[in-house]
Amino acid sequence: MKIYYKHAQNSSFQAFILVFLLIYIFCFGFTTPKLFGQISEGDTAKVEFRVAITGNWQTGNILILTQRGKADFLYSPFKNRNIVFKSQNTYLYQEIKNIKVDDFLNSRNFIYFNPHKRIYPFLRLYISENFRLAIDFRYLLGAGITWQVIKKPTHLVKLSGSLAYEQTDFSKNTYNESLYNGFDHINTTRAIMRLYGKHDILPKKLNFHYDVYIQPSVEWADNYRGSAEFGLDIPMWKGLNFTTSYVYGYENIVVTGVKQEDTILTFGFSYNYKKL
């Protein structure tokens, strides 16, 4: 497996790499590696950071390039940790035979209030763009509640629910459901349900984590989507981990000619920092 960066001149990828480097320098200067696995707002950390770079480069009978980068950042400005900011950022680039087939940038941002409690509220802002789905720009703004069903040092399971307003601007205006034809953008209010978990299957040897979303529209029965990410981390050396992730996505409303379902399996490396 090789991670190939020939196409780093892509503007979205450059932006992702720049943000990664800035956060990396900040974290490296003020923190030391402590753990592996997904970061959680309920931890006692003041600053926490995780970056993962995965992908593949295949040549021969078929030429395929896949790059996937993910950077999560958490910051708690107060000593009592009653307010926590968290940002989860993902970039995916794919091409087949030197033709771009996917260019996806997604940023999930949260403000949590008293996340050390069993039940706590939060605000969320999502921003994304997706070349394959012909989405020029999408934002989602809302609020909700999280319930920590299990909270142990080696096992964490959380359920959350929220309402959010969403606007999606498309580069095309014909869809698989003719009801939406002629609209360059689609607005709706969504009910968002999330299941999140991370488990130390073998303490300090194997971490399993998952993040599952279901997002139906409260106005249109046919306007719904869902996503899931499952990952494994195997620690290697001082915060450096081998990581693999399986990502599934489904959107029921898509522009004409685009498939509703996507999956991707990637392998690579991740790095975690934590400052208490």
N, C-alpha and C positions, 0 to 999 in steps of 0.2 A: 504494500500500500504506500502510495506517495501522495503527498498534498502538494498540488501544483499551482503556482501563483502567476502564471504567465499573463493572466488577464486581470491583474490587480489594478490596471489602469481604469477599470470600470469605476464610475464615480461613486456608486453606492458602496462598493467594496472598499474604495479608498477611505470613505467617510467612516466605515465600520472599523477599519484598521487604525485610523487616527484616534478615534475614541478609545479603542482598546489600549493603544500605546500610552495615552495620557493617563487613563485609570491605572494601568499597570505600573507606570512610574510612580504615581501617587501612592499606590498600595505597597509597592516594593520598598519605598522609602520609609514607611511608617508602620509596617506590619511584618509579622513572621508567619510562615505557614503553620496551620494548626490541625486541619481536618480535611476530609474530602466529602463529596456529596453535595446535593443541592442546598443553597442557602435558604434560610427560613427567617421570617421577620420575628418569630417568637424567641430566637436565640438571644443571648445576653451580649452579643457583639455590638461594639460601637461602629466599627467599619468591617464589612465583609465583602469579598470579591471572588468571583469564579469566572474563569474564561475557558472555553472549549473550542478547539479547532479540529474539525473532522473533514474527511473527503476522500476522493479517489480520482485516479488518472489512468485511463485504460486506452491502450493503442493496439494495433493489429487489424483484425477484421472490422472492428468498429472503434471509433474515436469518441470517448466519453470523458467529460470533465465534470466533477462535482466538488463544490466548496461549500462548507457550512461552518459558520462561526457563531458562537453564542457567548455573550458577556452579561453577567448578572452582577449588580452592585447594590449594596445595602448600607444605609447610613442612619445612625441615631444621634441627633444633635444634643440630647439632654441626658444627664446622668441617670435619671430614673427610667429611661428608655420608654417613656409613655407615648412618644411619637417616632415612627420609623418610616423612612423613605426607601423604596425599593424599585429598581429598574431592571427589567429583563429584556435583552435585545438580541435578536436573531437575524442573521443574514445568510441567505442561500443563493448560490449561483450554479447553474447547470448549462452545459452545452453538449450537443451531439454533432459530430462531424463539423466542428467550428461554427455551428449555428446555435445561437442562444435560444434556450427553451424555457429557462426560468431565471428570474431575478427578483428575489423576494426579500424585503426588509420589514421587520416587525419590532415594535417597541411597546412593551407593556410597563406601565408606571403606576405605582401605588403610594398612597399615604395611609399608614395604619395607626390606629389610636389604641393604646394599651394592649399591644399584641401579646403580652405575657399572660393575659387572662384567658380563661377557657373560651369565652365568647367576646368578640371585639368587632368594631365597625371599621370600614375603610372607604377610601375614594380611589377610583381608577380612571386612567386615561390610556387608551390604546391608539397607536398611530402605525399605519402600515401602507405598503405599496406592493403590488404583485404583478409582474410582467405576464406570467402564464395565464392568470385569471383575468387579464386585461383591466386590472384595478390601478388607476392612476394615483388615487389617494383614498384612504379610509381612516376615519377617526371614530372613536367610541368613548363616551364620557358617562360615568355613572357612579353609584355608591352601593354598598352592600354590607353583609355581616358574615364573619367567619366563625365556625365552631371547631375547636380543636378536640376531635373525638378521642384520639390517643396522643399523649404527649409524654414520651419517655426518652432517655438518653439515646437509645438505639432504635426507637420506632416512633414515627410521627405520622398521623393521619388527620387531615383536615377536610371539612366540607364548607363550602361557601355558596351564598346566593346573592344576587344583586340585580338591579334594574339599570339599564344604560341606554342612552340615545346614540344612534349610529347614523353616519352619512357615508356613503360609498360613491365615489366618482369613477365611472367606467370610461374606457377609451372607445367602446362600441356601445350601440344602443339596441341591439337585438339579442333576445335571451331564449333560453330553453322553455320558459313559460311566457307565452305571448302577451299575458296581462301587462308585463313590464316593458314591452317594446316601445321604442321612441323616447325613453327616459335615459339621459346621460348619467343621472345619479339616482340612487334609491335611498330613502330615509326610512328608518323604522326604530321602534323601541324594542329592546331585547331583554328577556329574562335569562340571566347567565347563571348556570350551575357548574360548580367545579369540585372535583375530587383530587386531592393532592396527597402524596405519601412518600416517605423515604424510610428505608429500613436497612440497618446494618445486618445483613444475613450472616456474614462472618466478621466479627468486630475487627476493624482496621485491615480487613482483607478484601471485603466485597460489599459494595453498597448498591442497593436497588432503589430506583426512584421513578415516579410516574406523575403525570399531570394531565387530567382529563377534563375537557370542557364540553358542555352542551349549551347551545345558544339559539333557542327559538325566538321568533318575533312574536310579540303579544298582539300584533295587528293582522298579520298575514300568516295563515296556517302553513303555506308552502314555502315560506321564507325562514329557513332554519339551517344551521350548520353545526358541526362538531369537530373536535380535534383531540388527539391523544399523543403523548410522548412518553416512551418507556426507555429507561437508560440504566446502564451498569457502569460503575466505577471500580477499578482495581488500583489501589495505591501502589506507587512504584518507589518514589523517593521524595521526601520533604515537601509534600503538597502536590507533587506531580502524579497524575493518575492516567492509566489507560482507560478510555471511555468508549462505549458504543451506545448508539441511540437508534430507536425505531420511532418514526414520526408518521402519524396518520392524519389526514385531513379530508373533510367532506363539506361541500357547499351545495345546497339544493338549487339555488338560483345562480346560474352562470351564463355568460354570454354564449351565443351560438358557436358551436365548434369546440368548446372547452369541456373536458371531462369533469365530472363532479367530484371524483375521488382521487386522492394522491397518497402514496406511501413512499418512504425513503428510509434506508438502513445505512448508517455511516459508522466509521471507526476512526479514532484519532486519540487526542490527548486533552486533558483538562488540568487546570491549576487553581488551587484554592488558597486564599489568604483570609485571616481573621484577626482582628484586633479587639480585645476585650475592653 
